[in-house]
Amino acid sequence: MLRRSCLAPRVNGDFPQRNNLCRSRCTIEGKVCKLIIASGSSENIIAADAVKKLSLKDELHPTPYKLAWL
């Protein structure tokens, strides 16, 4: 049996690249966290609550760049 992950059914007139979400898990500072990737997004975003709970340092990137899917 095959199962496709991270794919949502297409609806006519809809822009599927803006609606597909892929859920996964990652490890940050030794803690397992839930991760959601929005395929239509090119922004690097984390919730303020996650930064606080994980005791992460919030800093601006000196030379920000745009992310993109290949």
C-alpha positions as CSV (number, residue, x, y, z in Angstrom):
1,M,0.0,0.0,0.0
2,L,1.4,3.4,-1.0
3,R,0.5,6.6,0.9
4,R,1.3,10.1,-0.4
5,S,2.3,12.5,2.3
6,C,2.2,16.3,2.1
7,L,-0.2,16.3,-0.7
8,A,-3.7,17.8,-0.7
9,P,-6.4,17.2,-3.3
10,R,-6.7,19.9,-6.0
11,V,-9.9,22.0,-6.2
12,N,-10.6,23.8,-9.5
13,G,-9.9,27.5,-9.4
14,D,-7.7,27.0,-6.3
15,F,-4.0,27.7,-6.0
16,P,-2.7,24.4,-4.4
17,Q,0.8,25.8,-3.9
18,R,-0.7,28.3,-1.4
19,N,-2.6,25.7,0.6
20,N,-0.4,22.6,1.0
21,L,0.9,22.0,4.5
22,C,3.5,19.4,5.4
23,R,3.7,18.4,9.1
24,S,6.9,17.0,10.5
25,R,9.0,17.0,13.7
26,C,12.4,18.4,14.4
27,T,14.8,18.6,17.3
28,I,15.8,22.0,18.7
29,E,18.1,22.1,21.7
30,G,17.4,18.5,22.4
31,K,13.6,18.9,22.4
32,V,11.4,17.4,19.8
33,C,9.1,20.0,18.2
34,K,6.3,19.9,15.7
35,L,7.1,21.6,12.4
36,I,4.7,22.8,9.8
37,I,5.9,23.7,6.3
38,A,3.6,25.8,4.1
39,S,4.6,25.1,0.5
40,G,3.5,28.5,-0.7
41,S,5.6,30.4,1.9
42,S,9.1,31.7,1.5
43,E,9.3,33.3,4.9
44,N,11.3,31.9,7.8
45,I,8.9,32.2,10.8
46,I,8.8,30.8,14.3
47,A,6.1,31.4,17.0
48,A,7.1,33.8,19.8
49,D,5.8,31.2,22.3
50,A,8.3,28.6,20.8
51,V,11.2,31.1,21.1
52,K,10.3,31.7,24.8
53,K,9.7,28.0,25.7
54,L,12.9,26.9,24.0
55,S,14.9,29.8,25.5
56,L,16.2,30.8,22.0
57,K,18.0,34.0,21.3
58,D,16.0,36.3,19.0
59,E,18.2,38.3,16.6
60,L,18.0,39.9,13.2
61,H,20.0,38.4,10.3
62,P,22.7,40.9,9.2
63,T,22.0,40.3,5.5
64,P,18.6,38.6,5.2
65,Y,17.9,36.6,2.0
66,K,14.7,35.2,0.5
67,L,14.0,31.5,0.8
68,A,12.5,29.5,-2.1
69,W,11.5,26.0,-2.9
70,L,13.5,24.2,-5.6
